[in-house]
Amino acid sequence: RLSALGNSIVANDHVALVNPDIDKDTEEIIADVFDVEVFRQSIAGQSLVGSYCAISNQGALVHPKCTKDEQKELSSLLQVPVMTGTVNRGSNVIGAGMVVNDWCSFTGTTSTATEIGVM
């Protein structure tokens, strides 16, 4: 049973990615409430998409072990550029270390200049 939906959902204004294990009723509620198209997806083999990805209408940052083919698939679903990266000196848990919207992003103070440049 999934309890922390922030770990299982990531969304922008048009699309939501959800944990493949989310039940159909919850998926329909997400689609209705956010008024977005919902896709069941994993990222780099991880089902907690909200933990391993941050997206906006401008782009997405995903787990560093996400393959090029996965990046292309995600970019096609999201209709935004997708980059791999880390936050807070190498953490691959993007959602725990970064908040983003269309104009800016906020990240932990231990994020490096290289990580911020990718963001």
C-alpha positions in Angstrom: 0.0 0.0 0.0 1.3 3.4 -1.0 1.0 6.2 1.6 3.3 9.0 0.6 1.9 10.2 -2.7 4.6 12.8 -3.2 7.0 9.9 -3.7 4.7 8.3 -6.2 3.5 11.2 -8.3 5.3 13.9 -10.3 3.5 16.4 -12.5 3.6 19.6 -14.5 0.7 21.5 -16.0 0.1 18.9 -18.7 1.3 15.5 -17.6 1.6 13.4 -14.5 3.9 10.4 -14.1 2.7 7.9 -11.4 4.1 4.8 -9.7 3.1 1.8 -11.8 1.6 0.2 -8.6 -1.0 3.0 -8.0 -4.5 1.7 -8.3 -6.8 2.7 -11.2 -9.1 4.8 -8.9 -6.2 6.9 -7.6 -4.9 7.4 -11.2 -8.4 8.6 -12.3 -8.5 11.0 -9.3 -5.1 12.4 -10.2 -6.2 13.0 -13.8 -9.4 14.7 -12.7 -7.9 16.9 -9.9 -4.8 18.0 -11.8 -6.5 18.0 -15.2 -3.5 16.2 -16.8 -2.8 13.1 -18.8 -1.5 10.4 -16.5 1.2 7.8 -17.4 2.3 4.8 -15.3 6.1 5.0 -15.4 9.3 4.0 -13.6 12.5 5.9 -13.8 15.9 4.0 -13.9 14.0 1.0 -12.6 12.7 2.9 -9.6 8.9 3.1 -9.2 8.9 6.1 -6.9 8.8 8.6 -9.7 8.3 11.6 -7.4 11.5 10.7 -5.5 13.7 10.2 -8.6 12.4 13.0 -10.9 11.6 16.7 -10.8 9.6 18.2 -13.8 8.3 21.6 -14.9 6.8 22.8 -18.2 10.4 23.7 -19.2 12.2 20.4 -18.6 12.9 17.5 -16.3 15.8 16.2 -14.1 15.9 12.5 -13.5 17.9 9.8 -11.8 21.5 9.6 -13.1 21.1 6.0 -14.1 18.2 6.7 -16.4 19.3 5.4 -19.8 19.3 7.5 -23.0 16.4 5.4 -24.3 14.4 6.1 -21.1 15.2 9.8 -21.4 13.9 9.8 -25.0 10.7 8.0 -23.9 10.2 10.4 -21.0 10.8 13.4 -23.2 8.2 12.1 -25.6 5.7 11.6 -22.9 6.4 14.9 -21.1 7.1 17.0 -24.3 10.0 18.6 -22.5 13.8 18.1 -22.5 15.0 15.5 -20.0 18.4 15.5 -18.3 20.0 13.1 -15.9 21.7 14.5 -12.8 22.0 14.6 -9.0 21.4 17.0 -6.1 23.2 17.7 -2.8 26.6 16.4 -3.7 25.6 13.2 -5.6 22.2 12.3 -4.2 20.1 10.6 -6.8 16.9 11.3 -4.8 16.0 14.3 -6.9 12.6 14.9 -5.4 13.9 15.1 -1.9 16.6 17.7 -2.8 14.9 19.9 -5.3 11.7 21.9 -5.9 11.1 23.5 -9.3 8.6 25.5 -11.3 8.8 27.2 -14.7 10.9 30.2 -13.5 13.3 28.8 -10.9 14.4 25.9 -8.8 15.5 25.5 -5.2 17.9 22.9 -4.0 19.9 22.0 -0.9 22.9 24.1 0.1 25.2 21.2 -0.5 24.4 21.0 -4.2 27.5 21.7 -6.3 28.0 24.3 -9.0 28.0 21.5 -11.6 24.7 20.1 -10.3 23.2 23.6 -10.3 24.4 24.1 -13.9 22.5 21.0 -15.0 19.3 22.1 -13.2 
